[in-house]
Amino acid sequence: MVRAPARSKEYSLAFSRELERRLLRFRASIRAAIRERLDDIVAAAGKARARSKLLAGKEPPLRFYVYEGFRVVYQVDPGTRRVVVLDIAAVPA
């Protein structure tokens, strides 16, 4: 009998190509702050207790702000074990 490999408890980070290009337009300090916060979220998602897949689908996207001028919207997907970045944008003044 062949056993399936154990699923990694680690979460990964997922960006679309368009969001990656948009992120590259920001200053290096902004990119570093966004990346640091996302890395913290990915690490915390791996440590959190398992949530129901049904509940996760109904939750609204989460967001955080960097330097009060940039908004990052993301969603934690326990089904695929990914933190998916949905939008990165400058907040209009």
N, C-alpha and C positions, 0 to 999 in steps of 0.2 A: 504494500500500500504506500503510495506516494503522498506525502503531506504537503499541503500548500504552504508557501513561505509565510511566516508571521507578518502581519501588517505592521508597518512602522507606526509608532505613536507620534512621530514628528509631522507637523503640518508644513506645507510649502506655501510660497507666495506666488500668486498668478496675476500677471498684467497682460492687457492686450497690447498689440504692437503700437497702436495709436497712442495709448497712455504712456508707453515707454518713450515715444518720440516727444510727447508733450512734457514729460518729466525732464528730458534732456534740455529743454529750453529754459528751465529754471536755473538760478544761480547755484553754484556748488554747495553753498551753505544751506540753501533751502532743500536741495536734493538729499544732503546728508541728514538733515533733521527729519525729513519724511521717511527716509530709509531706516533710520534708527527707531522711530516710533513703530513702523511696520514690523521690524524685526522683533521688537518687544511684544507686539500683538501676536505674532506667529509663535513665539516661545510660550506665551501665556495660553494660547489655544491648545497647545500640546499638553499642558499641565492640567487644564480644566477637566472637570468630570464630564463624561460623555453625556450629551444632550440628545433628546429624541430628534430623529431626522424630520419628523412631522412638524415639530415645533420650530426647528431651524428654518424651514421653508417659509413659515408664516411671519418670521421676525423681519422688521424693517432693516434696511441697510444701516450700518453704523458709520459714524464719521468722527473725524477729529480735525482740529485746526492747527496750522503751523504759522507762528509769528502773526497771528490774527489776520493774515492776508491770503492764506491758502487753505482750501478745504479738500480733504481726502475722504472719499466715501468707499467703504469696503464691506464685505460680507464674509462671515466665517461659515464654510460649508463642511459640516462633519461627514457628509457622505463621501466626498472626494478627499477629505482632509487637506483642504486648501483654504487660504485666506485670499479672497478674490478682490482685487482693487477695481471698483466700478467707475470711479471718476476722480480726477485730480484737476483742480481749477483754482484760479485766482478769484478771490471773493470781491465782487464789485464794491467800490467804496461809496 
